[in-house]
């Protein structure tokens, strides 16, 4: 027998308190002779001895009741024990795909995960500590490490799948923080998830293993379906031609053939009737549907909602919100150096070609303007939605100030480095050494030499879930990983906490850095805008799709006001707006917490995290300020399962075991072959309490006077009188 909570046995010390009080603080009684009771002396002594004996019996009954309750709190167990103590971390995936429910109304993936997590929390193992963590947009510690994690069962009942597409590996820093440092304890990670490919990040796993010490076991329990069929709306855009033709183009994808006919419905536009069009889905391809929008329809304040009907087993990605209250044409300003590149052509020639290709395909409404670094004017900066510095040389101070102001207000900025860039200009004008967060560039350039490799370097540590790289991981659609870069800038400095390194070179220098700046974004590409430092442009077919995603990412917050679930939202407010009167209303009419931040002479509305998909209204003292939309990410819509061999390689040298739901349930049953005895102890304590109550009642002279009469009569001092005739 052993106890799960042995510290509770210290409660037995409570039994010593009445004994100590009785021994060291006896009651002092003053004797008063009373002649009329002298004949009862013998009876008094005998009764005193009898009552003293009963007091000891009562004490044993009461002490036994308390002792049994204390033992019950220690949770003693009967069974066979063996093995080392374990720190068990039960990690439950609560991301969007866990809401997938098979046909026939069976339990969802999350329901199966919660059932297993509840059983693991109640698993009685001596010396073990169990922790339950929820892995969603942000990790949540549901139950702290402890021998008793049964309270997680009630908390898990309230858990629902969110609308985020986070990673399961985001919980690893939390595991590292709560892992026991005691020797002789193993660490066991149990992931309850659908094991999709996008859930795992190799860099996060390697960072965890680098800091980890001890014995590690990893179990991945696949609670999702073996074959999941899903269709989704991948993207939607609004276009307008010079002939005033307007339409909404929708791309729909699917991962498997389905015998159900699907259609797309356009709704939500005031003054425009709902439209429905059928769509033919092909696995692994995007099908296109176009909806005409009347030229007479006013789009001010309008948000279109697109629905894929009928909904499937994962309905969250069957809806898409498109903000129509925005500039129709994307105004792009390309700034390039005065001098041409090594091949005699302008350095921004490939960027111009890719932008023209996107515009000619009517996949974008783009208004491209090209200027040299000396010819560009500050007034042109103020009109641009996206600004591109293609290895730009020195710019006038007024132009730099205009770029900072425009980006803070919501524009996007792409900075290409390269051999034509001026190091002094970058380090002094684009970077601020005293206030790094206030500069456009998050780092400085180590000069004067560039890093030129005899053997070109490849990109590593790519964040495929970042919007710039989304969809480019598929080797059939992209050759980005085959690109080679012979040159790059050596950088120095510490990135900000909100800066994201999207990709690195093999020598760990950052290749692509995404930096929030006010209401806008800055994307720094440590590569030349032409082919002087690499073969990405124009040889690789992934260059145009990469540029398409770059333009979409840089314009999302500023022009389109479109965000993804889990993203922070920052919007520039009108200068005339009262900051205290600003309110944000969510899709369900709820008030959304937010802050109004003053920065760089501007006021910004900041929402820390957008938790739900839908339309959000921003209102001020003078009425409606604008709207922004939030959509769920589509990273996991394809439901691609993670390869087991790859997962094993990532976690090496730790032991990795992939299990089905049934196998995990069977293993829990085997580990649960131990019998708790605290319910029996509680029952026995109740029996003693009842016995003590009955015994006290029996000893009471008023309730049972025969107890005293038997003693007096036995002494022969009082004779019962004869009954009268």
N, C-alpha and C positions, 0 to 999 in steps of 0.2 A: 504494500500500500504506500502511496505517496500523495503529496498535496500539490495542487496547482498554485495555491496562494499561501505558502507557508508563513508569510509574515503575519497573517491573521491570527496565528497561534499566540502572539503576544497579548491577545485579548484575555488569555487565561489569568494574567496578572490582576485582572479586576476582582478575581475571587479572593485575593489576599486582603483587599481593603476592609471588608467587615471583620475579618479575623484580627487584623492589626488594631482596629478601633476597639474591639472587645477586650483585647489583652492589655492594651496600654491606657485605655480610658474606661476602667470599670465604674459602674454606677455606685455611688456612696449613699447608703440608706441609714437613716437615724431610727434606732429602736425605741419604741414607746411602750412601756409595760401597761397592760390592760387586764385587770383581774378577771373580768368576766370570760375571757377567752383562754385562761390558763389550761383548761382541760383539753383544748384543741391543739396543744403543742405537738403531740405525736403525729396527729393528722397533718398538720402544717408541714412538718419535716418530710413526711412520706409524699405528700403532694408535691413539694418542692423537688424532691428527687425524681418523681415521675414526670413532672413538667420539664425538667432539665434533659431527661432522656428523650422526650418528644422534640425538644428544641434541636438536639443533634440530628434527629431523623429529618426534621423539616429543613435544616441547613443542607443536609446531603441531597435532599430532593431538589432544592432550589439551586444549589451549586451544580448538580448534575445537569439541570436544564440549561443553565448558562454555559457550561462546558460543552454540551452537545451543540449549542448554537454557534459557539466559537469554532468548534471543529468543522461545522457545516460551512462557515465562511471561508475556511481554509481550503475547501473543495477537495477532500480526499478522494483518490481514485484507486480502484483495484484493477490489476492487469499485469501484463508482462511488458517491461520497459527495456529499451536498448538504444544504442546509437548516441550521437552527440546532440547537444542542444542546438536549435536552429532559430535564426532570425528569419521569419517567413513574411515576405512582402506579397500580398495578394493585390495585383494591379488589374482593375476592371476598366475595360475600354468603354467609354460612354460617348464616343464620337457618332457622327451622323449615320454611318453605315450600319451601326449596331441596331438601328430601328428596323432593319430588313426583316420582313416576316414572310415565311413561306406561304404558298397557297394553301387554302383550307383553314385559315385562321389559327394556325399553330403558334406556339410561343415564338417571340422574336429572339434574335441573337442576344440582346441585352437581358431578356428574361432568363435565358439559360445561364448566362454569366452570373447574374445575381443569385440564382439558386446555388450554384457551386461556391460562390464567394461566401454566402451565408453558412454553408456547411463547413467550409475551411475555417471560418471564424470561430466555429463551435468545436473545432477539432481539439480534443484534450491531449496535449502532449506535454509531459513534464519538462520544465526548463525552457520550453519554446516561448518565443515572443512573436505575436502575429500583428501585422499592420495591414490595413486596407486603404488603398489609394485609388482615386478615380482619375483616369487619364482622358481629358477632353481638351478644350482650348487651352486651359490652364490646369495643372495638376492640383488635386484637392486631397488633403489628408483626411480621410473619413474617420479612421480610428488610429490613435497613437499606439506605438509598440507596447505590448503587454501580454501577460499570460492569459488574460481573459478578454477576448475580443467579441464576446457575444452581443454586445450592444450594437455592433455593426449590422446585425440582422434586421433590426427595426429601421435603421437609417437607410439600408439598401432598398427597402420597400418603396421609398419615396424617390429613388433615383430614376431619371428618365434620360433617354438619349438626346443629346443636344444637336445643334445644327452646324457644329464646327467640323473641320477636317484636320484635327491636330495629329500629333505623333505620339506613339506609345512610349518612345524613348525620352520624351520630355520629363518623365517621372524619375529618371535615373539620378539627377542631382538630389532629389528628395530622398531617394533610397540611400544615397551616400551619406546624407546628413543624419539619418536616423539609424544607420547600421551600427550595431554594437561593436565596440573596439575590444571586448573581452576575448581572451584566448580560449580556445576550445569550443567556439561557436561557429557554425557554418551559416552561410547566407543562402536563402532559397527565394528565387524570384518566380512567381507564378503569374503568367500573363493570361487573362481571360479575355479573348478577343476573337475577331473574325480573321485575323492574320492577313490583312491586305498589305500589298507591297508598299504602298505609300505611308504606312504606319511606322516603318522603321527608317532610322537615319544612321548610316554607318559611322558618321563622325561622332554622334552622341554615344554610341556603343564603345567606340575606341577611347573616348575621353573618360568614360566610366571605368573601363578596365585598367586604364593607366593609373588611376588613383586608388583602385581597389586592392585590398590585401586580404588573404584568407581563402577559404574554400567556397566556391560559388557553384550553385546548381540552378539551371534555368529550365522552366517548364512552360511551354506555350500550348495552351488548351484552345483548340479551334472550335469555338462555339457557333460559328456561322455555317451556312449551308455549303455543301461540297461544290455545287454548281449553282451560282446565282445569276439570274437573268435580270438585266436592268437596262432601261432606256432613259435618256435625259436630254434636256435642252442645254447644249454646250455654250451657246453665246447668241446674242442678238444685237444688231446695230441698226442705226437710223441713217438713211442717205437721202440726199437731195441733189438733183442735177441742175444744170444751168437752165434747163427748160421747165424748171419748177415741178418736176416730177419727184414725188416723195414716196418712199417705201421703207418698210422694216424687213430686214433679212434675218432669218432665224436658222441656226445650225443645230441639228438634232443628231445624237449619236446613240448607239446601242452596242452591247457586248455579245449578244447571242440572238439567234433567230427566234422569232415569236410568231405564234399563229393568231395573235390578236392584232386587228387593224388599229393603227394609231393615227391621231390627228392633232393639229396644233390650233389652239384658239387664241385669238387676239381680243383683249377686252380692256376696259378701264379708261379709254380715251373719251372724254366728254364730247358729244357731238358726232361721234363716229360709231356706227353700228358694229357690234361684235362680228368677227369673221372667223370661220373655221375652214381649215384646209387639211386634207389628208397628206400623209407623209409616208414614203416607202423607206424603211430602215434596213440598212445593211451592216452586219457586224464588222467592227473595225473601221468604219467609214462615217463621215459626217454627211447627212442629207440636208438639203437646203430648201427652205420655204420662204416665199416673199409675199408680203402683205402691202397693198397699195394704201397710201394715206392721202385723203383729199387735200388739195392745195389750199382749200378755203378753211380747213380746220385750224383753229388756234391751238398752238402747242405750249403756250405759256402756262407753267405750273402743272403740266400733264405728265403722268407716269403710265406707261403701257405695261400691262401684265400679260404674259404669254404662258399658256398652260398646255401641257402634253396630256392628252386624254385618250383612253382612260388611264388613271394613275396606276402605277405598278406597285411592287412589293417595297420599293424605296421611294416614297412620294416627294421627299424634300427637294430633289433636283428636277422635278417635273414642272416647276414654276420658275419664271425669270422675270425680273422687274427692270424695265428700261426707262431711264430718265430722259424725257423729250424736252425738258426745259433747259436747254443748253445751246451753245453755238453750234450751228449745223456743220460748218466747215472747221476742221482742225488747222489752226494757223501755226505753221512751223517756220522758225527762223534759223537758218544754217549760217554759222559764222566760221570762215576758214581763213588760213593765213594768206598773206599777199603773195608769197613765193610758192611755186608749184612743188610737187613732190619729186622724188628721184627719177620718176619716169616721165617727167615733163607735164603731167596732167595735174589738175587741181586736186588737193588732198581730199576734198569732200565729194569727189565724183561718184564714188560707189554709194554713198549715202543718198545722193540725189537720184541715182538710178533706181535704188531700192524703193525710195519714196514714190517716184513716178510710177513704178510697177504696181505698187499697192493702190495708187489713185486711179490708174487706168483700168484696173480690174474691178473698179467700183466697190471695192471692199472698204474703202475709206473715202471720206470727203476731206481732202487735204489741200490746203493752200500753202505752197512752199515758196519761201523767199530766201535768196542766197545773198550774203554780203561778206565782204572781206573785213578783217579785224580793224582796219583803218577807216573803212567807209561806213560801218554800221553806226546808227544814231540811237540815242536814248529813246526817242519817241517810237522807234520801231520795236524796241524791247517791250514797251508798254502794251503793244497790241498783240504780242505773241502768246500762244498757249504752250508751246514747247520751244525751248531754245537749245541749240546744239553747238557746242564749241568743239570743232574738229581740229584738234591740235592747234588751237588758236594762239597766236602770239599776243603781245601786249595789247590791252584794250585801255581806252581812256577811263579815267576814274569815274566820270559821269555814267559811262556805259556799265561799269562794274556795279555801281550803286543802283542803277536801274534794274540790272539782273537780280540783285539781291531782293529788291523791293517786289519785283514781279513774281519771283519764286515764292517768297513768303506769302503772297496773296493767292497762290494756288497754281502757278505755272509749273511745268516740268523742265528740268535742265539735265542734259546729257553732256558729260565732259569726256572727250577722247584725249588721252595722252599720246605721245609719239615723239619722234625726233625733232619735229618742228616746234614743239612747245617751249616756252621760255620759263626756265626753272625759277628765276628771280621773280617773275610776274606771278607764277603760281604760288610760291611760298609767301610772298608779301601781300598779294591782293586777294587771292582766292582762299587762303588759309590765314587764320588768326591765331597766333601763338599764345596770346594771353587769354583768349576766349575761343577755344576750339569749337565749341558748339555753335558759335555765331558765324563761323566761316562756311563757305560753300564747299570747300574741300576738307575732308576729315583728317588728312595727313599732309606731310611735306615731302618733297622730292629730295633724295640724296643725290647730290650733283658733285662734279660735272659729268660723270660718265653714266651711260645707260648700261643695263644688264643685257649683253648680247651673248647668246649661247651658240656654241658650235653645233650642238645637237638641240634642235627645237624642243620646247617644252609643251606638254599637254595640260589641259585643264583638269583639276582634281577638286574634291570636296564640293561638288556642285549641289546646290540646293534645288532639286527638281521641283519642289513644291512652291518655289517662288514664282510669282506671276510672269517674270521675264523668261523663265526657263520652262514654264508649264507646257507639257505636250512635246517637248523636244528630247525626251529620254528614249522614245521609241526609236530603235536603230533603223526601222524601215522608213521612218518619216524624217529622220534627222541624222546628220553626220557631225554634230557638234563635238562629240568626244574624239573625233578623228582629226580635228583642227590642231595645228601645231603653230607655236609662237616662238620666234627666234629672239625677240626683244621685248623689254618691259622696263618700266621705271622702278628704281629702288625707292621704297617709301619708308618713312619713319613716323612714329607717333602712335598714340593709342586711340582706337576708334571709340566713338560714343556708345552708350549703352543701347541706343535705339538704332545704331548703324548695323546693317546686315551685310556680311560678306557672302555674296551669291556664289562666287567661284574663286578658286585660287590656282596659282601655278604650282608646279611640282616642287619648287623651292620655297613654298609657303607664302610667297608674296601675293597679296590680293589681286585678283584679276577683274572682278566686278564688285562694286560696293554700292549698296542702296542706302540713301541717307534722307530721312525726313527733314524738311526745312520749312518751318512755318506751316502753311496749308499746302505747300507744294512738296516736290521730291527732287532729289539730286541723284543721278546715276553716274558713277565714275567708272569708266572702262579703261583699265590699264593696258591699252593696246592702241595702235594707230588707226585712224579712220580709213586709211587705205591699206595696201598689202605690204608696207615696208617692214612691219613687225610680225606678220603672220599671214596665213593663207585662208583666214576665215572669209574675207571678201577679196575677190568675187568667186573663188573656186568652190566653196562649200555651199551646198543647197540649203543648209540651215541658216544662211545669213539673212535672207529675206524674211523667213518666219521669225527669227530672233529680233529683227528690226521692227516687225509688225507688233510683237509683244512688248517691245520697249516703248513704242509710241503709245500703245494702249495703257501701259502701266503709268507712264508719265502724265497722261491726260485724265486718268480715272478720277482722281480727287479734285482736280481743278475744273476741267471742262465738263466732264460727264457726271461728276458727283456720284460716282458709283464705287461701292466698297464691298468687301467680303466679310462674312460673319467672323467675328473675332478680331477684326482690324480696328485700330484706333482711327477716329474720324476727327479731322481738323479742317475747319472752314473759316475763311476770312469773313469778318462781319463788316457791314457798312460803317463808315466813320461817324455817321450821325446817329447810330443806334445806341440806346442806353444799355449798358452792359447788364445791369441788374434786372432788366425786363425780359431778357431772352429766355425762351422755354423751348424744349425739344419734346415732341410727342411721338411715341413709337407706333408700330403697326397696329397694335391692339388698343390704342388710345391711352396707353400708360405714359406717365411722365418719366423721361429718361434723365438720369443724373449726368451732369456736365459741368464744365468749368469755362469761364471766360478769361483768357490769358492775354495780357498786353505784352507785345514783343516787337521791337523794331519800329515803334510808332504805329503799329496796327493792333487791332483786337481780333482774337481768334476764338472760335467756339471749339472746344475740345471734348470729345466723348471717348473715355478711356477704352471701352470695348463695346462693339456692337454685337449683341447676343442673339438677335433674331433677324430673319430675313423679312423684307418688306419695305414700305415707304415711311420715311421719317419727315416730319414737318418741323421747320424752324421758324418760330414767330418771335416778334419783338414788340416794342411799345407802339410802333407804327404799322403793325399788321404783319403779314406774311413776309419773311425774309427769303425763303426758298425751301427746297426739298432736296433730300438725297436718298438714294436707294441702297439697300444692302441685299446681296445675293449669297446663297450658300456656295462654297467652293465646289468645284467639280473634280477634284483630284482623285477621289475614290469611287467615282461613279462607274468606272469600268470594272470595278470589283476584281482586280487582278490579285491573285494570291501570291504570297511571298514564297520563294523557293526555299525548301528546307535545307538543302545543301549550302546555299549561300548564307542562310541564317546561322548554321553551324560554324562556318568559317569566320563569320563576323564575331561570334562570341568565344572563339577559341582563346585560351585553353579550357574555358568553363564547359561543363557537361550540359548539352542542350538536348531536350526531349520534347518532341511534338506529340501531342495527345489529342484524341477525340473527346467529345463530351462524355460518352459512355465510359471510356477508359479512365477518365479522371474521376468520375463518380465511383467506379469500382475501386480505385486506389484509395479514395477517401473512406469508403466502407471498411477496407482492410485496416487502415490506420485508426479507425474508430472503435476497435475491439477492446475497449477499456470501459469499465463500469463505474460511473460516479455513485458514491454512497452518501453524498450530502442530503439527498431527499429523505433517505431513511433516518439520518441523524435528526433532521428537522421534525420528522414524524415522531421519533422517540422523545424528543424534547417536549413536544406538545403533550405526549402521554404523561410525562413526569409532571408537567405543569397542572394537568387535570388531576393527577393523583394528589399533588400537594394541596390543591384547592379543596378536594374532598376531605383530606386528612385534617386540615385546619378547621373545616366546618364541623367535623366529628369531635374535635378537641374543645370546641367552644362550649362552656357550661350552660349558657342560655339555650344553645341549640341542642345540646345533648347533656342534661344534668346528671344522667346516670354515671357519667365518667367520674364525677366527684363523689356521688353517693356511695358508690361501691367501695371507695377507699375509706370513708368515715365509718361505714357500717362494719367493715372488716376489722376495725380496731376495737369494736365492742363498746364504744363510748356512748353511742346514741342508739336507743332501742326504738324501733317503730312502735307507736301506741296501738293498742288493740282497737279494732273498729267498734264503734258504739252499736249497741243492740237496736 
